[in-house]
Amino acid sequence: MAHPGVPPRRSTVHDVARAAGVSRGTVSRVLNGGYVSDAAREAIERAIRDVGYVPNNAARNLVRQRTQAVGFIVHEPHALFLEDPNIGGIMLGANATLSDADYQMVCLVVDSVRDTDRVARYLSGGFVDGVVIVSARHEDPITDVVERLALPAAFVGHPPGINAAWVGVDNRGAARALTLRFRQTGRRRIGMIAAALDRDSGADRLAGFRDAMGEDFAPDLIEQVELYSYADGVAGMTRLLQRAPDIEGVFAASDAVAAGAIEAIKASGRRVPRDIGVVGFDDSTWARRTVPALSTVHQPAEGVGRAAAATVLAQLAGQDVPDAGQLLPTPVIWRESA
């Protein structure tokens, strides 16, 4: 009889063996995926249900020195984590792959120095077997901890100076292709709202834009903003219009930034695309919310997440993973905004 305040006794392998009429070793073989007769397996599975047995994975993982968990680390403000569909897509793709392998994904958002210290301590405590890292900066403390611990890791994107497995897209090549298509509309005064220049994706998109503009590249038509956010798009486009009212087109570094830019253009009394054309980057849900629909680059966010998680799992399985990285395709998607 249970007593108030005293947790019920947890069923054990011995209870299952007794109920099934088999040895403890036979039960262990079933739990660990070994071979037993069909009759024994059926009796054990029935006994597990009857006695309410739940495997003690914590104890099992302690013996194996595994947590069966992989960290998903995002170096972005909390608000952007919710606003950016790309991050969500990467997260869902990673979770799907880890779930298929019976791994738990642990989300860790780094938004401040305090977050950085906390996550660094968490990783050092051995609570995850590996990590997928999104939006890493060069020489940040999290990366230093991952390298020091030799944690199996996969970066989304390729921060400079980091020699580790990574998965991403050719941001520079895709930005170049999109800008060249943009120029084919006959526009010459094309500027850019360049976001997140402290990481590889933002810097590479600006470089691709510069490549495509060639001699027509105008430094005064570049407006730098901090984040891939709608609010930064509104603010950046407002400043750009004040400085260059004759601008004919804008490449926004992400779809969220582009959506904000379109809002600022409309607020100024101009029309998209008749007066100013706009293109973005990601082909996220932002691209289909805007009016008109946004020309952009398709970034396979879920595919990136799946590939990054698979890379971590491969390392955990003892497979050699090259540092050269994987690049996924990024086709230009042309719509009405340009």
Secondary structure, DSSP 8 states (H G I E B T S, - for coil): ---TTS------HHHHHHHHTS-HHHHHHHHTT----HHHHHHHHHHHHHHT----HHHHHHHHT--SEEEEEE-S-HHHHHH-HHHHHHHHHHHHHHHHTT-EEEEEE--SHHHHHHHHHHHHTT--SEEEEES--TT-HHHHHHHHHT--EEEES--TT--S-EEEE-HHHHHHHHHHHHHTTT---EEEEEE-TTSHHHHHHHHHHHHHHGGG--GGGEEEESSSSHHHHHHHHHHHHHH-TT--EEEESSHHHHHHHHHHHHHTT--TTTT-EEE-SB--HHHHHSSS--BEEB--HHHHHHHHHHHHHHHHTT----TT-EEE---EE--TT-
